[in-house]
Amino acid sequence: MNLFFDHFCRRSKSTFKTALLSGVTLILCSGLPGQKTIAGGLDGSRASFLLDYSLSESSLNYLSYEMSDERRSQFRQRLKSLGDTHIYLYTQNSADDVLPIGYRTWFRNKLIELNNENLKPVLWLTPDGSPNITGNIPAWQFHVTAVIENLDDQVAGYVLCLECDEYWDGATVTSLLGYVKGKTAKPVGIHLTPGPGGYNWDPTYYAGADYIFLQLGFSTAESGYTTVTTEQKKAIFMEALNLGIPVIAAEYSLDSTSAEAKAFGDWACANGAVGTGNGRTVEACGQATGSESFVKKHSGTFAVVGIAVAAVWAVSTFRVPVTMWAEDERYFLGFEKVVGADHSVGFTYGDNGSMLFRYKYRF
């Protein structure tokens, strides 16, 4: 036994580094069991997409023909001064005749510029008030394909449509959402008219969405919409939380810089929102903070990486077959090494760090 454990220790020093690298590579290449990875998560995202309603000042029109590079620069500085981390952008819009219909190659340079200034683009794939776009699904699909194929690496996420329920039914939204998610690993959200499920309160519109981009209504009469009180907004928000899909409080004020917008954004962040699109003063809004949160969030990754490293180490050290299994939502590996004619040593390792050594002697 002394010889065995002396060999055990000496071999462990020379093979641990290789095992560590091999184990991590194994996880990165194969993925975690049963885990779906969404790249470019929007938790903690902060945007201010409406700035001055009377002037139609909206970040959605950042890619419009009417926006000069000088004005875009001023717009970026303004958003950053508000503490924004993300920016909402239309990729086409015929309603205001200010955006091109269809993908343009110069979009990419504009998105790179935004990322370089720490404003992550969230692309809104469908405008409202544009029946020539929403009524031609094949052309819409062609546009979406071009956008994703050319811009996906510069994008934090997507929103399928602005106020989808104004022009598409739930079945159409679900089908088109599947089309988009079949082309990107980035998160895709749904935005409807005010209410948890839009004006018809139909939550089936959110089926398959990674985020609810919640519209809560406006409290000022000049919007032309029915006014919604702050208390009504809060009730809508809490109802949306009950749907079990992460909620980004996306639209609740005509001016993201107003005291009203900032107060509601702060309230939403304190009550379960994972992001804001219309103003706030706080920075913490649904994102993981601190090492404890990071470890908790990624504990499954660490567990499986650890067990993979142990498996590679065991195989490389002792040239023995290793069995890996799951039991009661835990991961284990084990092996047994015959030492001489009558002796064997076994070892079991669990993802919680537990280890069990076994020694057998046959008479």
C-alpha positions as CSV (number, residue, x, y, z in Angstrom):
1,M,0.0,0.0,0.0
2,N,2.8,2.4,0.8
3,L,4.3,1.9,-2.6
4,F,0.9,2.4,-4.2
5,F,0.3,5.8,-2.5
6,D,3.9,6.9,-3.2
7,H,3.3,6.2,-6.9
8,F,-0.1,8.0,-6.6
9,C,1.4,11.2,-5.2
10,R,4.4,11.3,-7.7
11,R,2.2,10.7,-10.7
12,S,-0.4,13.3,-9.6
13,K,2.2,16.1,-9.6
14,S,3.2,15.4,-13.2
15,T,-0.3,14.9,-14.6
16,F,-2.6,17.3,-12.8
17,K,-1.8,20.3,-15.1
18,T,-2.5,18.2,-18.2
19,A,-5.7,16.8,-16.6
20,L,-6.9,20.3,-15.7
21,L,-6.5,21.6,-19.2
22,S,-8.0,18.5,-20.8
23,G,-11.0,18.5,-18.4
24,V,-11.8,22.1,-19.1
25,T,-11.5,21.5,-22.9
26,L,-13.8,18.6,-22.5
27,I,-16.5,20.8,-21.0
28,L,-16.0,23.6,-23.5
29,C,-16.3,21.3,-26.4
30,S,-19.2,19.1,-25.3
31,G,-21.3,21.5,-23.3
32,L,-23.0,20.9,-19.9
33,P,-25.5,18.1,-19.6
34,G,-29.1,19.4,-20.0
35,Q,-28.0,23.1,-20.1
36,K,-29.0,25.5,-22.8
37,T,-26.6,28.4,-23.2
38,I,-27.9,31.8,-24.3
39,A,-25.1,34.1,-25.4
40,G,-25.2,37.8,-24.9
41,G,-27.7,37.7,-22.0
42,L,-29.6,40.9,-21.3
43,D,-29.8,40.7,-17.5
44,G,-28.9,44.1,-16.0
45,S,-29.3,45.9,-19.4
46,R,-29.9,49.6,-19.2
47,A,-31.3,51.6,-22.2
48,S,-33.1,54.9,-22.7
49,F,-34.9,54.5,-26.0
50,L,-37.3,57.4,-25.7
51,L,-35.9,60.8,-25.0
52,D,-38.2,63.5,-26.4
53,Y,-41.5,62.3,-27.7
54,S,-42.4,65.7,-29.3
55,L,-39.3,65.5,-31.5
56,S,-39.5,61.8,-32.1
57,E,-36.2,61.5,-30.4
58,S,-35.7,57.7,-30.1
59,S,-32.7,55.5,-30.3
60,L,-34.7,53.1,-32.5
61,N,-34.0,55.5,-35.4
62,Y,-30.3,55.6,-34.8
63,L,-29.7,53.8,-38.2
64,S,-32.0,56.2,-40.1
65,Y,-31.0,58.2,-43.2
66,E,-31.8,61.4,-41.3
67,M,-29.2,60.7,-38.6
68,S,-25.8,62.2,-39.4
69,D,-22.6,60.8,-37.9
70,E,-22.3,64.0,-35.9
71,R,-25.7,63.5,-34.4
72,R,-25.1,59.8,-33.8
73,S,-22.0,60.8,-31.8
74,Q,-24.0,63.3,-29.8
75,F,-26.7,60.6,-29.2
76,R,-24.1,58.1,-27.9
77,Q,-22.7,60.6,-25.5
78,R,-26.1,61.5,-24.2
79,L,-27.0,57.8,-23.6
80,K,-23.8,57.1,-21.9
81,S,-24.3,60.1,-19.6
82,L,-27.6,58.5,-18.5
83,G,-25.8,55.3,-17.5
84,D,-26.9,53.2,-20.4
85,T,-25.2,49.9,-21.2
86,H,-27.4,49.0,-24.2
87,I,-29.1,50.7,-27.1
88,Y,-32.4,49.7,-28.9
89,L,-32.2,49.9,-32.7
90,Y,-34.6,49.3,-35.5
91,T,-33.2,47.5,-38.5
92,Q,-36.0,48.7,-40.8
93,N,-39.0,50.9,-40.5
94,S,-41.2,52.3,-43.3
95,A,-43.7,54.1,-40.9
96,D,-41.7,57.3,-40.6
97,D,-39.9,57.0,-44.0
98,V,-36.6,57.5,-42.3
99,L,-35.1,54.0,-42.3
100,P,-34.2,51.8,-45.1
101,I,-36.2,48.7,-45.8
102,G,-33.8,45.8,-45.9
103,Y,-30.3,45.2,-44.6
104,R,-27.6,47.6,-45.5
105,T,-23.9,46.7,-45.3
106,W,-23.0,50.0,-43.5
107,F,-25.1,48.9,-40.5
108,R,-22.1,46.7,-39.3
109,N,-19.7,49.6,-38.9
110,K,-22.3,51.5,-36.9
111,L,-22.7,48.6,-34.5
112,I,-19.0,48.1,-34.1
113,E,-18.8,51.8,-33.2
114,L,-21.5,51.4,-30.6
115,N,-19.8,48.4,-29.0
116,N,-16.5,50.2,-28.9
117,E,-18.2,52.9,-26.8
118,N,-19.8,50.2,-24.5
119,L,-23.3,50.5,-25.9
120,K,-24.4,47.0,-26.8
121,P,-27.0,46.9,-29.6
122,V,-30.4,45.2,-29.1
123,L,-31.9,44.9,-32.6
124,W,-35.7,45.3,-33.0
125,L,-36.5,43.3,-36.1
126,T,-40.1,44.6,-36.8
127,P,-41.6,48.0,-36.6
128,D,-45.2,48.9,-36.0
129,G,-47.2,51.0,-38.5
130,S,-45.4,49.3,-41.5
131,P,-47.9,47.0,-43.2
132,N,-45.6,46.6,-46.2
133,I,-43.1,44.9,-43.8
134,T,-45.4,43.0,-41.5
135,G,-47.6,41.8,-44.3
136,N,-44.9,40.2,-46.3
137,I,-43.5,37.3,-44.2
138,P,-41.1,35.9,-46.9
139,A,-39.5,39.4,-47.3
140,W,-39.3,39.7,-43.5
141,Q,-37.6,36.4,-43.2
142,F,-35.1,37.4,-45.9
143,H,-34.3,40.6,-44.0
144,V,-33.9,38.8,-40.7
145,T,-31.6,36.2,-42.2
146,A,-29.4,38.9,-43.6
147,V,-29.3,40.8,-40.3
148,I,-28.4,37.8,-38.2
149,E,-25.8,36.5,-40.7
150,N,-24.0,39.8,-40.9
151,L,-24.5,41.4,-37.5
152,D,-25.0,38.6,-34.9
153,D,-21.5,38.9,-33.4
154,Q,-22.1,42.6,-32.7
155,V,-25.5,42.1,-31.1
156,A,-26.4,41.5,-27.5
157,G,-29.9,40.4,-28.3
158,Y,-33.0,40.8,-30.4
159,V,-36.7,41.9,-30.0
160,L,-38.9,40.2,-32.5
161,C,-41.3,43.0,-33.0
162,L,-42.6,46.3,-31.5
163,E,-46.2,45.9,-30.4
164,C,-46.4,42.5,-32.1
165,D,-50.1,42.1,-31.2
166,E,-51.1,45.2,-33.3
167,Y,-50.5,43.2,-36.5
168,W,-49.8,39.5,-35.8
169,D,-51.7,36.9,-33.9
170,G,-50.0,34.7,-31.2
171,A,-49.5,31.7,-33.6
172,T,-47.6,33.9,-36.1
173,V,-45.4,35.4,-33.4
174,T,-44.6,32.0,-32.0
175,S,-43.7,30.7,-35.5
176,L,-41.5,33.8,-36.3
177,L,-39.8,33.6,-32.9
178,G,-38.9,30.0,-33.7
179,Y,-37.5,31.2,-37.1
180,V,-35.2,33.7,-35.4
181,K,-34.1,31.4,-32.6
182,G,-33.2,28.8,-35.2
183,K,-30.6,31.3,-36.5
184,T,-29.0,32.7,-33.4
185,A,-28.0,31.7,-29.9
186,K,-28.6,35.3,-28.7
187,P,-31.7,36.0,-26.5
188,V,-34.9,37.1,-28.2
189,G,-37.6,39.1,-26.5
190,I,-41.2,39.9,-27.2
191,H,-42.8,43.4,-27.0
192,L,-46.6,44.0,-27.0
193,T,-49.0,46.8,-26.4
194,P,-49.4,47.8,-22.7
195,G,-50.2,45.0,-20.4
196,P,-48.9,41.5,-19.5
197,G,-49.9,39.9,-22.8
198,G,-50.8,43.1,-24.5
199,Y,-54.2,44.8,-24.7
200,N,-55.9,41.4,-24.9
201,W,-53.9,40.1,-21.9
202,D,-52.9,37.1,-23.9
203,P,-49.7,35.6,-22.5
204,T,-49.4,33.0,-25.2
205,Y,-47.6,35.6,-27.2
206,Y,-44.6,35.1,-25.0
207,A,-44.3,31.4,-25.7
208,G,-40.7,30.5,-26.2
209,A,-39.4,34.1,-25.5
210,D,-36.2,34.6,-23.5
211,Y,-37.4,38.0,-22.2
212,I,-40.6,40.0,-21.9
213,F,-39.9,43.5,-23.1
214,L,-42.8,44.9,-21.1
215,Q,-44.8,48.0,-22.2
216,L,-46.6,49.5,-19.2
217,G,-48.2,52.6,-20.7
218,F,-47.7,56.3,-20.3
219,S,-49.0,58.6,-17.5
220,T,-49.0,61.8,-19.7
221,A,-52.0,62.7,-21.9
222,E,-49.9,64.1,-24.8
223,S,-49.0,60.6,-25.9
224,G,-52.4,60.2,-27.5
225,Y,-52.8,56.9,-25.6
226,T,-55.0,56.1,-22.7
227,T,-53.2,57.3,-19.6
228,V,-52.0,54.8,-17.1
229,T,-51.3,55.7,-13.5
230,T,-48.2,54.7,-11.7
231,E,-50.1,52.3,-9.5
232,Q,-51.6,50.7,-12.6
233,K,-48.2,50.3,-14.1
234,K,-47.0,48.6,-11.0
235,A,-49.9,46.2,-11.1
236,I,-49.2,45.3,-14.7
237,F,-45.5,44.8,-13.9
238,M,-46.2,42.4,-11.0
239,E,-48.7,40.5,-13.1
240,A,-46.1,40.0,-15.8
241,L,-43.6,38.7,-13.3
242,N,-46.0,35.9,-12.5
243,L,-45.6,34.6,-16.0
244,G,-42.2,33.1,-15.1
245,I,-40.3,34.8,-18.0
246,P,-37.6,37.4,-17.2
247,V,-39.1,40.9,-17.5
248,I,-37.3,43.9,-18.8
249,A,-39.3,47.1,-18.0
250,A,-39.0,48.4,-21.5
251,E,-41.5,51.2,-22.0
252,Y,-43.2,53.4,-19.3
253,S,-42.4,57.1,-20.1
254,L,-42.3,59.5,-23.0
255,D,-39.0,60.8,-21.7
256,S,-36.3,58.5,-20.2
257,T,-34.6,61.5,-18.6
258,S,-37.7,62.6,-16.6
259,A,-38.0,62.2,-12.8
260,E,-41.1,60.0,-13.4
261,A,-39.2,57.7,-15.7
262,K,-36.2,57.4,-13.4
263,A,-38.4,56.7,-10.3
264,F,-40.4,54.0,-12.0
265,G,-37.2,52.4,-13.5
266,D,-35.7,52.3,-10.0
267,W,-38.9,50.8,-8.6
268,A,-39.0,48.1,-11.3
269,C,-35.4,47.1,-10.6
270,A,-36.1,46.8,-6.9
271,N,-39.1,44.6,-7.6
272,G,-37.8,42.0,-10.0
273,A,-37.0,43.5,-13.3
274,V,-33.8,42.3,-15.0
275,G,-33.4,45.4,-17.1
276,T,-34.8,48.8,-18.1
277,G,-35.4,50.4,-21.4
278,N,-36.8,53.8,-20.5
279,G,-34.7,55.4,-17.7
280,R,-33.6,54.8,-14.1
281,T,-30.8,56.0,-11.8
282,V,-29.7,52.6,-10.3
283,E,-27.1,50.3,-11.8
284,A,-28.1,47.1,-10.2
285,C,-31.1,45.6,-12.0
286,G,-31.2,41.8,-12.2
287,Q,-27.5,41.2,-13.0
288,A,-25.3,38.9,-10.9
289,T,-23.1,41.0,-8.6
290,G,-20.1,39.9,-6.5
291,S,-18.1,36.7,-6.3
292,E,-20.8,34.9,-4.3
293,S,-23.4,35.5,-6.9
294,F,-21.0,34.4,-9.7
295,V,-20.2,31.2,-7.9
296,K,-23.8,30.5,-7.2
297,K,-24.8,31.2,-10.8
298,H,-22.1,29.0,-12.2
299,S,-21.9,26.3,-9.6
300,G,-23.2,23.7,-12.0
301,T,-20.4,24.5,-14.4
302,F,-17.8,24.3,-11.7
303,A,-19.1,20.9,-10.5
304,V,-19.1,19.3,-13.9
305,V,-15.6,20.7,-14.8
306,G,-14.3,19.4,-11.5
307,I,-15.6,15.9,-12.1
308,A,-14.3,15.9,-15.7
309,V,-10.8,17.0,-14.5
310,A,-10.8,14.2,-12.0
311,A,-11.8,11.7,-14.7
312,V,-9.1,12.8,-17.1
313,W,-6.6,12.7,-14.2
314,A,-7.6,9.2,-13.2
315,V,-7.3,7.8,-16.7
316,S,-4.0,9.4,-17.4
317,T,-2.5,8.4,-14.1
318,F,-3.6,4.8,-13.7
319,R,-4.7,3.7,-17.2
320,V,-8.0,2.4,-15.8
321,P,-11.6,2.6,-17.1
322,V,-13.6,5.3,-15.4
323,T,-17.4,5.2,-14.9
324,M,-19.3,8.4,-14.7
325,W,-22.9,8.5,-13.6
326,A,-25.7,10.8,-12.3
327,E,-27.7,10.1,-9.2
328,D,-30.2,12.3,-7.4
329,E,-29.1,15.3,-9.5
330,R,-25.4,14.8,-8.5
331,Y,-22.5,13.6,-10.7
332,F,-20.1,10.9,-9.7
333,L,-17.2,9.0,-11.2
334,G,-15.5,5.9,-9.9
335,F,-12.7,3.5,-10.8
336,E,-11.0,0.4,-9.4
337,K,-7.3,-0.5,-9.8
338,V,-6.0,-4.0,-9.2
339,V,-2.7,-4.0,-7.3
340,G,-1.0,-7.4,-7.4
341,A,-2.9,-10.7,-7.4
342,D,-5.1,-10.2,-4.3
343,H,-5.4,-6.4,-3.7
344,S,-7.5,-3.7,-5.4
345,V,-8.0,0.0,-4.6
346,G,-11.1,1.9,-5.6
347,F,-12.0,5.6,-5.6
348,T,-15.3,7.5,-6.0
349,Y,-15.5,11.2,-6.5
350,G,-18.6,13.4,-6.2
351,D,-19.3,16.8,-7.7
352,N,-19.7,18.2,-4.1
353,G,-16.1,17.3,-3.4
354,S,-16.8,14.1,-1.6
355,M,-14.2,11.3,-2.0
356,L,-14.4,7.7,-1.0
357,F,-11.3,5.4,-1.0
358,R,-11.9,1.6,-1.0
359,Y,-9.4,-1.2,-0.4
360,K,-10.1,-4.8,-1.1
361,Y,-8.1,-7.9,-0.1
362,R,-9.0,-11.3,-1.4
363,F,-8.1,-14.3,0.8
